[in-house]
Amino acid sequence: MFSNFLPSQVNQLTDPKAIAFLQSIERIALATTLSQHPILTTYIHKGSKGTPILLLHGFDSSILEFRLLLPLLATQNETWAVDLLGFGFTQRQKEINYSPITIQIHLYDFWKTLINRPIILVGASMGGATAIDFTLTYPQVVKSLVLINSLGYTCAPVFSKYLFPPFDFLAVEYLRQRHILALNLCSNLPNLDTKLLLAIQCAMLHQEMPGWHDAMISYVKTGGYCNLANRIAQVDKPTLILWGEADDMLPPEDAKKFQQSIAKSQLIKLKNCGHAPQIEQPQITSQHILQFLNNCNL
């Protein structure tokens, strides 16, 4: 059975792993300083050994992007994944302005309430920028970092913060319509790889949540993590940088920039892999992460 807060489209999924993952989603009424009302926050928690790992998803995404990676990590370490404020299946409240700052505050309150001990922070794409920002703000919380094709040097176009109605709505709706078009095309193609269809279904499921448009508009207008680049060199935690060499969203030189800026870092490039190693190569990605943790004695 699926939780009743999930969109009805969840019933269209046929992949056993995705279904099992969604059935494992939990929700907490999280008290924060951002609102007078608790924020219903969705997460998954598996495993019980070692230093806790906390997984942070990318822009316009959800914890579903870790449906393949999290179970592999949880065999060796306690592992969490949380839907960041304004994203995924976490509740969106109208009175909140969605930005890197409010994401950071919500994430700290989640950590303090449910984990409350030092963690390994793993961030993919925008989640990588969130992980860096969080680590620099709360250095006592984070033991080490894993950045997967992370944002930080490349960010949203400058014009995004100047969007105004109705163009703000149309710009955000374009993201949803792009997924719908891809889903319709793939559904009608013969001999289609079912993994591609599943990936699209999982990528758009959270877009049916209440308040998705407004939260996305609010976040995009802030410019996201555009001011992070000059702070990256301040990271002093052991850091693993995993980078899919076939990434078509971020420039390949960003990987080298992270390695050069973060003193205690190592870079591993993944061949035949694009922007999302956690989905494209979960087995290899988990092996690299667990080996990194073993080397750090975590």
Secondary structure, DSSP 8 states (H G I E B T S, - for coil): ---TTS-GGGGG---HHHHHHHHT-EEEEE--TT-SS-EEEEEEEE--SSS-EEEE--TT--GGGGTTHHHHHHTTS-EEEE--TTSTTS---TT---SHHHHHHHHHHHIIIII-S-EEEEEETHHHHHHHHHHHH-TTTEEEEEEES--SSS---GGGGG--TTHHHHHHHHHHHHHHHHHHHHHTSTT--HHHHHHHHHHHGGGGSTTHHHHHHHHHHTTTTTT-GGGGGG--S-EEEEEETT-SSS-THHHHHHHHHSTTEEEEEETT--S-HHHHSHHHHHHHHHHHHHHTT-
